Amino acid sequence: GDGEDSAFFAGFLAAGGKIAFAPLAVVHETVPSDRARLAWLLRRRYRMGQTHASLIVQGRPRARRIRAAGMAVAKALACGGLAVVGAARPAWRNRQLMRAALHVGAAAHLGGARQIEIYGTAPDRSDTEPRSGPKES
């Protein structure tokens, strides 16, 4: 949780690491049925937006954070509008809703909202309440 993969790869690339495309690679992944639903995908996209926002403003001036928040809100509104216009086409509508969720997540993070935890509890925890990570600044 909390975007460790994104942070790792951002740091890896910043340190000069290279990522290559492997056209013959085969990957198999079992997707639990509860994660093959629009509601799950929207939460995941929202969380991806939070992670993306934390990475793009890390170590940057406050003005960058404010500008990024404004841009995220504008993009979320545009995507939401496109979802309404394309409501009769479910695949198009859902794609726009997922784009909107990403930008809403970015705007929320930039506005100071707490990070959401989408993957449940850690194996060593006995409670089943969803967790929120620490607020990043």
N, C-alpha and C positions, 0 to 999 in steps of 0.2 A: 504493500500500500504506500500511499503518500508520494508516489511518483519516483521511487528510487531508480527504476529502469531509465526513465527520461533523464534524470539528473546524472546517472552514471554515463549514459551515452553522450550527453552534452559535454561533460568533462572529458571524456575519452576523445571526442573530436577536437575539443579546444586544445588538448595536449598533443595533437598531431596524429591521433589514431585514424585509421582508415576502415571504412565499412564497404564491403564488396557485395555485389549481386551474384547469387549462385543459381542460375536458371534451371539446373538439374536437381536442386535440393528438393526433398519431399518432406513435408511436415504434416503430422497427424495430430489433431487435438480434439478431445471429446468436450463438447459444450453442454453443460447442464441445461435442462429444459427451461429453468427459470431465467437463464441468461440469454435465451433465444427469443426474447420478447422486447417489444419497443420500449417499455418502461425501463428495463434494465439498461438497454442501449443508451437511452437518454441520460440516465444517471451516470453511466460510464463516460459519455461525452462531456457532461457537465464537469466531472472530475478531471478529465483530460484538459479541459479549459483552465481549471484551477492550476494544474501542474504547468501548463504552457505559460500562463501568466507569470508564475513565480520564476520561471527560467528566463523570460525575456526582460524582466525588470531587475533581476539580481545584480546588485552593485551599480545600478544606474540612478541618476538623479530623480528626485521626486517629480519633476516635470514630465519625465518619461512615463512614470506610473500613471499620472493624470491623463496624459495624451493616450496611452494604451487603453485606459478604462473607457474614455470617450469613444474610441474606435471600436472597442468590443461591444459597447451598447449599440452603436450605429449598425454594426454587422448583425447583432442579434435581432434588431428590429427589421432589418432588410430580409433576413432569412425567415423570420416569422411572417412577414408580409408575403413572401414567395410561397410559404406553406399554405397560406389562406388562398392565394390566387390559384394554386395547383391542388386544391383540396380534393378535386374529383379524380386525381391520379395518385393513388396511395403511395407508390414507390417514390415519386417525386416529392410529395408532401412529407413523407417520413424522412427523406434525405435532408430536406430543408429544416425540419424540426431538429434533427440531430446536429446540423450545423449551428442552428440557433442555440441549442443547449450548450455546445462548446463555448460559444461567445458569451452566453450568460454566465457560465462558470468562470471564464476569465474575468469578466466585469465584477463578479461577486468577490473573487479573490483580491482583485485590485482595490475593491472597496472595503476590504478588511474582513470579509466573511471567513468563518472557520472552514478548514478543509474537511470535506466529507470522506468517510471511509466506505468504500463500496464492496470490499471483499470479505466483510464479516469480522469475526473476532479471531485473534491469534490462537493457535492451538493450546497454549498454556493458560488461557483465560477461561473462567467458568461462567461468566455472564454472557448473555446473548444479545445485549443491546449494541446497535451499531456505534462505532467509535468515530470521533473527530480528532484529527491530528492537531498538533499545536499550530497556532496562528503564526504564519510566516510574515516577516516584515520586509 
